Amino acid sequence: MKDIKNKIVWITGASSGIGEELAILMAQKGAFPVLIARNKEKLQNVKDTCLQFTQKCWMYPMDLSRVDELPDFVQKVINETGSIDILINNAGRSQRSLAIDTPLANDRSIMELNFFSVIALSKLLLPHMINNCHGHIVTISSITGKFGFPWRTAYAASKHALQGYFESLRAELSQTNIKVTLVSPGRVKTNISLHALTENGTSYNQMDKGQQNGLPANVCAKRIVRAIQKNKKDILVGKSELLMVYIRKFLPALFHRMVTKINN
Ligand SMILES: NC(=O)c1ccc[n+]([C@@H]2O[C@H](COP(=O)([O-])OP(=O)(O)OC[C@H]3O[C@@H](n4cnc5c(N)ncnc54)[C@H](OP(=O)(O)O)[C@@H]3O)[C@@H](O)[C@H]2O)c1
């Protein structure tokens, strides 16, 4: 098991949900979290909680979809923290709109945050990790990165793109000491559906049944941290909904009947 005590862990989307729980758990294990998200007040609360358990914690309010600003931002964070041992790409936004109603600008905005900002950040930190001869890039994908899902065409596309990108990157890095872990949660009890993008550009603002009955976010975080410590390549985290991944693979006709019935 990898010891994460004293490791500097960059966590995006650390102001709520899975990212917040990851930050607190990492702090409880003696790691030093670097918290990134847009909401300054929420980040400050998470930072205060982390500092109850660990000696160092940094926070940087940042809109990650401003990809052009990331090179300067990454340099500043590295200068101030000294080093990054683990990057957890967790920030993301879901979708609640049918493809036919979704303006292309919304598809682009989901791809910009969920895919381009993630690969931009990973590529900016990669030379730093290679220089240090170690590092771990962890990306929170989704079961919608394993199969398509109604009302989430761009979201599912962004998560499929992450799957392809990081699987390929892992192969490229196989001769180095840089690890790549892909995490695919099913339904996790967070506010993700409230924040999901609708066709008119606003947030969906409703708690879906799926999330309401989902795995608690702190349990999800525990499984993710265990996977990081064990250098796992690709994990599923959730409840019975994970069966859909296997049904899709082994019983595709049944999968196609089931998936058409999903409506939230
Ligand atoms: N919950 C689930 O059922 C589920 C299932 C599968 C996968 N996932 C994935 O898990 C990850 C975390 O989601 P969650 O469930 O914890 O949802 P959440 O509670 O909505 O958290 C999303 C996080 O991303 C941050 N974020 C959003 N837009 C951002 C931007 N432009 N720049 C920087 N940070 C931004 C948010 O912070 P600010 O608003 O402060 O910026 C927040 O901290 C996502 O990648 C999601 O796709 C979740």
The ligand as an ORCA input file, in Angstrom:
! r2SCAN-3c Opt
* xyz 0 1
  N     -22.223     12.229     -7.864
  C     -22.297     11.268     -8.767
  O     -23.281     10.488     -8.798
  C     -21.185     11.069     -9.760
  C     -21.231      9.924    -10.570
  C     -20.222      9.717    -11.497
  C     -19.195     10.634    -11.623
  N     -19.161     11.746    -10.840
  C     -18.061     12.696    -11.038
  O     -17.495     13.038     -9.786
  C     -16.908     14.336     -9.882
  C     -17.344     15.173     -8.672
  O     -18.737     15.368     -8.745
  P     -19.686     15.525     -7.447
  O     -20.693     14.460     -7.525
  O     -18.862     15.674     -6.235
  O     -20.449     16.873     -7.843
  P     -20.499     18.335     -7.183
  O     -20.855     18.250     -5.758
  O     -21.362     19.129     -8.110
  O     -18.991     18.813     -7.267
  C     -18.434     19.351     -8.432
  C     -17.164     20.081     -8.072
  O     -16.577     20.608     -9.276
  C     -16.290     21.999     -9.066
  N     -16.386     22.727    -10.323
  C     -17.466     22.808    -11.139
  N     -17.200     23.639    -12.160
  C     -15.920     24.087    -11.974
  C     -15.078     24.977    -12.696
  N     -15.500     25.576    -13.815
  N     -13.838     25.224    -12.211
  C     -13.419     24.636    -11.070
  N     -14.158     23.779    -10.355
  C     -15.401     23.509    -10.800
  C     -17.340     22.462     -8.064
  O     -16.896     23.594     -7.335
  P     -17.300     25.130     -7.590
  O     -18.747     25.170     -7.932
  O     -16.928     25.772     -6.287
  O     -16.406     25.559     -8.705
  C     -17.422     21.258     -7.135
  O     -16.407     21.338     -6.163
  C     -17.347     14.909    -11.227
  O     -16.299     14.787    -12.171
  C     -18.509     14.020    -11.645
  O     -18.657     13.955    -13.026
  C     -20.136     11.986     -9.901
*
